[in-house]
């Protein structure tokens, strides 16, 4: 799992300075020191905690949290963090990397991922190199159509008159140079924000990538930008992007350039180190993944909304307080028929008594409150967990003694088939939830839409 200048770890795995031991991964001492300083800084600033200090066998460690993606330390050392659900696989993390790519494609900023190509690359490349490869391929397709050009307004002192002579400025600058003309003109050039940003991103990845194939392609593509300067003000150039007809082919490489140049991701707690760090909370990824695919599993007439918030937990002094925001709300004819929260946690269907399946009590309270406020305490609320070897089927329904018409379900979501695994029973008590989803006879039609 260790590569030159890079390591691959999973959620909640520990890192240690120097040689590793057991499942604790060893990293260079200077990288470990930087991680410790970043943990201290985020604790002081209140930024999102993507790692925390730990202790193993009397040695200080850094434990990753539930954020996945790529961390780039000073000097270019890469830490690839993959979903814990792939930890048991025997393929060195490639299946977990493919899963992560599939989940990332459900986020808006990664909608351009070419999944088939990316998942093939993920078998032999770390995640950052997959991103770089996708960006380079997008730039190559732009060059096949030709770099866009446009008119830029310029004011220059010229040897021959072109454009409009600026009389006052010409007198100031050329009083003793009658052979010069200070003029305003529009220059037709490839020096425009889109091209500057792509050139800047190419220069950055050419320096940061460790893949010989990516390095070679990045350098080759840069030759086409020889007349285009590298962006010196990334934010300003992104703000100056123009929506013009015929520029749609720039959308994909510019989306990658934004990620690679600015390191924009839901986690913003890592200090500047002149290299992209892209981390994503697994809860957000799992929610987006479930929402995208569960929507296709609903029967006609049902709609799925995410992060809807129309109810409050309490009213106080004429004000509503503590907004309730379920992850997923299924409606039919403008009425709520099902509420669900996605939980990126591993629970165990064989630990029902003392361990209570490893389900958090606070999650049960949360669904109870949602059902009371959004469903008038009548209907179904669902906790959705990833399907694993310890959770292969729906658990028996849970009932609330004080709300006998409200039912809580714990359902697994298969990451392979991209389906919510529904209860398999003839019990009429489950009829309400089964009426919402397509039956097994619709499976082939559903799979064709994936």
N, C-alpha and C positions, 0 to 999 in steps of 0.2 A: 504493500500500500504506500510505501515511501518512494518518492521520486526526487530527482535532483531539484532542489529549490522548491519543493512542494510536498504537501502531505494531504491525504484524504482522511477525513474523520466523519463521524456520524453525530447526530444530535446527542447532547448530554455526555459525549465522550470527553475524556480528560487529556490535556497536553502537559508535558513536563519539559523543562530545560535539560538538554543533554540526552543520553540514551533512555529509551522508553522501557516499559516492563508490562507484561500482561497486555491488557487492552489500553493501557496508557501510552499515548503516542509521543515520541521524543521529537523536539524541534530545536533549532539553534538557540543558544542562550540569548543572543541579541533580539531575536524575534520574540522569545518568551518575555523578556524585559519590556519590550514594546507593548505586548498584550496586557501585561500587568498594569502598565501606566494607563492604557486605554480603559481598563476596568475601573481604575481609580477615578479617572476623569469622568466617565459616564455616571458613576455613583455620585459625584459631586454636582454634576450639571443636571441630573435627572433624565438624561437621554435613555433611549431604549437599551435594556441590558441584553446584549447579544452573547456575553460570556461573563463568568464570575470566578473569583478565586476559589480554590479548593485545596484539598489535602489528601494524598494517597501515600501510604507507607512512610509517613513522616516527611514527605517531600511536597513542596508547594506545587500546585497544579493550576491550570486554567481550564475550567469546565465550560464547554459550549452549552448554549441554551437551545431553545427550539427554533432558532433562526437558521436557515440554510442558504447556501449560495457560495460566494467566493469572497475571501478576505485576502487582500494584498498588503503585506507588511512592507516597511521601508526596505529598499534593496531588491524588491521584486519577489520575495518569498511568498508563495501562494498557499493558502489553507482552504481546501475545498470541503464544505460541510454539506453532507447529504442526509436525506430523511432516514430516521432510525428504523423505519419499516423494512429497509433493505439491508439491515445489518446482518441478518441471518443468512443472506444469500452467499453462495460460494463463488461469486464471479468478480470479487475485488471491488464491488461498488458500481459496476456498469449498469445493473438493473435499477439500482436506486437512482443513478444519474439519469437514466432514461425516464423513470417515473417523474423525477423532478422536472425534466424538460416538458413532459406532457402536462404537468400541472401548471408550469409557468405559461404555457400557451393559452391558458384560460384567463390570464391577466391582460389588460388592454395594451400595456407597453411591450408585451411579448407576443402579441397576436401575429407578428410576422414570422415567427419561428417556423421553419420548414421541418415539420416533425419527423418525417421519414428519414430525411438526410441527417438531422440532428441526432436522432436516436441511434442511427448507424454509427455516427462519429463518437457517440458517448461510450461505445464499447471499447474504444481505444484512446480517447482523449479526455483530459479533465474538463470540467464544466467551462472554465474561462476560455479554453482553446476552442470549444464548440461555439461559444458566442463570437469569438474572433473570426472563425471560419464562416459563420453565417453572415457576418458583416462584410467580409471580403467578397463573398459571392454576390451580395447585393450591390456592392460598388462595381464589380465586374460587369454586371448587367446594365448598370447606368452607363458605363463606358461603351458598351456595345451600341447604345443609342446615341452616344455623343454627349459631351459635357454641355450643359446649358450655358448660354451667353446672354448678355444684356447690356443695356446702356447705363453707364455710371457717370454722373455729373462731375466734371473736373475743372479746376482752375489752375492753369500752368503757364509758365513763361516759355514760349515756343520760338523756334528759329524761323518758322513761317506761320502766317496767320491762318488759323483754323477756328471755326466757331465764331463767337461774339467777342469783339475786343472790349475789354474793361478799361475805359479811358482813364479814370482816376488812378486805379492801381497801376496801369501801364506807365503813367507819368511818374509815379513814385519809384517804381522799380527800374524803369528803362530810360530815365532822363538822359543818361550818357550812353545808352545802348540802343541806338535807333534800329539795329538789326534784330531786336527781340520784340516779341508781342505777348503781352499778358492777356490771356483770353479765357473765356468760359466755353466749354464744349462737352458734348456727350461722347464718351468713348465706349465702343462696342468691345466688350471684354468678357472673359470667363472668370474674372475676379469678382465674384458675388458671394453672399453669405453661405449658400448651400455648398459651393465648391470649397470654400475656405474651411468649413466645418469637416467635410469629408477628408480633405487633405490633412487637417489636424488629427483626426481620428486615425488615419492611416499611419501617420508618423508615430502616434502614441502606441498603437498596437505593434508596429514594426519593432519598437524598442522593448515592449513588454512580453510579447509572445515567446514561448519556448519551443514551439513546434517549428521544425525546419520548413515544412510545407507552408505554414502560415507566414513565416518570415520571408520566404522567397516570393510568395504571391503579393504580400504587402509592398515589398520593394518594387516589384514589377508594376503594380498599379500606380505607385507614386510617380513614375515617369510621365504618366498622362497628365499629372497635375503640375508639371514643371513651371508653367506660366501662372500658377495660382499660389499666392502666399498662404501660409498656415494661419489659421484664425488666432488672433491675439486677444480677442475678447469674446469668449464662448457665449456668455449670456446675451451680449448685445447682438451677436450674429444669429442666435436662435430667435431672439425677439424680432429680428429683421427679415425672417423668412417670409416670402410672399406666396400667397396662394394663387398660382397662375395655371392657366390651362396648358396641358401638355407636360406638367411637372409631376404627375402621379408616380412615375418610376423612381422619384427621389424619396418618396415617403418611407420606404423600408430601410434604406441605408442611413437616412437621417435619424430614424428611431433608434437604430443600433448606435449611431454616433453619439446621440444624447446619453445613452446608458454608459457607453465606454468612456466618454470624455468627462462626464459630470458624476458618474457613479450614483445616479439617482435610483433609489429603491425605498421601500417602506421603512427601512432602518437607516437612520441618519446619525447614529451615535458615534461613528468612527471618525477620528480627527483627520485633517488633511495630510496626505502622504504622497501626493502627486501620482496616484495610481487608483484605478477604479476598484471600489469595494461594493459588491452587490449582495445584500442579504435580504431575505424575505421570511417573515413569520410563517411558520407552517400552518397555523390556524387560518390565516388569510388565504393561503394557497389551497388548503383543503376545502374551505368554504366555497371559493370560486370554482374549484373542480367539481364539487358536488352539485352546485347550482347549475352549472352549464349542462351537465349530463342528466341530472334528475329532471330538468325541465322537459327533456325529450321523452321521459318515462311517464309523464302525466297524460291522463285521458283528455280528449278534446273538450274544450270548454273551460279547462282549468288553466290558471296562470300562476307563475311563481315570481315573487318579488323578493329582493334581498335587502337586508338591513332596513326594513320598514319600521318606522317609529311614530305611531299615532296615539299611544297610550302612555300614561304616567303612573308610577307606583303609588304616590300619595298626592293629596292636595293640602296646602297649608297657607292660611291667611290669604285666601283668594288666589293663590298661585299653584300651578302644577309643578311638581318636583320629581326628580329621578325618572327620566325618560326610559321606557322599556323598549329595547331594540332586538327582537328576535332575528336570528341569522336569515331564516327562510320563512316566508308566509305564502301558503297556497290559497288562492281565492277562486270562487266560482260565482258568477253573476254578482260581482262586487262584494260578496260575503266571504269572510274568512272560514276556511274549512279545515286547515291543518297548519300547525306551527312546528318549526324544527330548529334546533341548534346543532351545528356541527362541532365535534370535539376531536381534536387530533390527539387522542390518547389511546393507549393499548389497554383494553379491559379483557377479563378472563371469564368466559361463560362457565368454567368449571370451579369458580370460587364464589358460590352464591351466598353462603351463610356468613361466616366471620368476616370475610373480606368484602362482601356485598358486591361481587363482580369487579371490584376496584372502581366502582362508579363514585364520583364525588357527590356528597350530600348537597353541596351548594348548587350543583347542576340541577338536582331534583327540585330544590326550592325555586330556582329560576324558572323552570318549565311550569311549575305550579302557578306562579304569578302570571306568566304569559297566558296560560289557559284560562285563568280567571278573568283577565282583562280583555283579551282579544277574542275569546270563544264563549264568553259568558258561562264558563265552567262546564261546557258541553261539547264533546268532540275529542279530537286526538292531538296530542303533543308528542314530539319525537326527539330523542337524542340519537344523533347519527355518528357512529365511530367507524374508523377504517376496519375493513374485514381482515382478519389475520387467522393464523392457525388456532388462536385462543378464542376467536369470535367468528364463527362460520355461518351462523344463522340468527334469526331474530330471537330475542329472549321472550319468554312469556310476558304478557302485558302486566303493567303495574297499575293498581287502582289507588285513588285517594279517598280515604274514608270520609272526609268532609266534603268531597266533590264526587259523588258516585257516578255521575255522567261524564266525567273527564277521565280519559285513559292515557297513560304514558307508555310509549313504546321505546325500546332500545333496539335499533336496527343497524346492521353493518352495511357499509358501502364498499363494494368490490372495486379495488383499484385496477383490476385486470379487465373485467367485463364492463366497468363504468356503469354499474347498475346498483340501485338500492335493493338490498335483499329483503323482500317482504315476508311476513309470516305465512307459513304454509300450513293451513289448517282449515277445517270446515266449520269451525266455531262461528256461529252467527254474530258473536260479539266483535269479530274483527271485520265485519262487512263494511263498516264505515270507512276504514282506511283503505281497503281493497278497491272500493268504488272510485278512489281518486286516481289510481295508477292503472296503466295498461296491464292486461293479463299476460300470462306466459305465452298465449297464442300469438301475441303481438311482438314476440321477441325478435323474430327474423326481420320484421319491418323496422324495428328499433335499431337493430344492429346495422342495417343498411344505411341509416342516417348518421351513424357515428363516423 
